[in-house]
Amino acid sequence: METRGDRPLTLITGGTGFIGQKLANRLIEHGERVRLLVRKTSNVSPFAGKPVELAYGDVTDRTSVKAALTGCKRLYHLANVYDWWIPNYTQYYRVNVEGTRNVLEAAMAAGVEKTVYTSTYATLGCGENTKTEDTSRSGPFLCEYERTKYLGEQEALKLAQEGLPLVVVMPTGVYGPGDTKITGRLLAAYLNRRLPALINMRTNMVFVDDVVEGHIAAMERGRPGEKYIMGGENASSRDVLSLVAEMEGRRWIPPTIPHWMGMAAGLFYEMGAKLTGKPPLISRDFVRFFSKPLCVSNEKACTQLGVSFTPLREGLRRHIEWLKETGEV
């Protein structure tokens, strides 16, 4: 009978993040051998007492990446800078581009048998009906996160062409229990009656557990060199809050404001963030990026990987339950 020790060793970068932590726990539950590349400052307490290895380092440090990959047969590369505002914008390029290059070149040198790289639908330059994962573009880029994730994806695809067995997954707007990024902050702000206005967004939202299962399916069944959108339902910001209002028995939904007013609000929140050190509710990059529609199809992931996606209403219900359980609302 096969034991955990007989399984191939899997390295996860970004394993203490929103998606990465859930992915690591799911693999551990499945009896996989898991190693996490973590920084000295990372919060690893959620893994206390669990059968997981910790390799201390950083994706920007080639030596630590090489050491972490020793003996690994599989790699999930999730580490990235994901937010719409950070104090030091050079970190976007260092982590999302240079860090990706470091990790994937080390994986090729180490002979890793398969890699799943986490990109984003932001690299597609989406429109109202983006149906394919194979969109080529050179810009324009509306924010540094979008630009650097695109460049990082190009590094990944280049190495795939050179022989690295790599599959690209492209999550859309991920939400669900554990989300402390902007989607979670906005939902909590509405439920706490602290969201004064809405920005007109039409985007795609996907429940975090589905993204985790999509990563695992990509590792097991994804075709090297292929890209798979991990997306749930296309919806506007008003659609989302209308669902939440209905479920929570509320009537009031904030008014939608024009783009220029959203930019002014973003600047206001950024100025506050510089003073407090806390992330802003929204930023100008957020407003710029979501000023265009980001509607996608998950058909390829469903048909080729066998992934299914949670309906938006059910996902929001579970997210709201978590917010209440943790005292966020």
Summary of the structure (lengths in Angstrom):
residues: 329
radius of gyration: 19.5
end to end distance: 47.1
largest distance: 63.3
contacts: 1090
relative contact order: 0.13
helix: 46%
strand: 17%
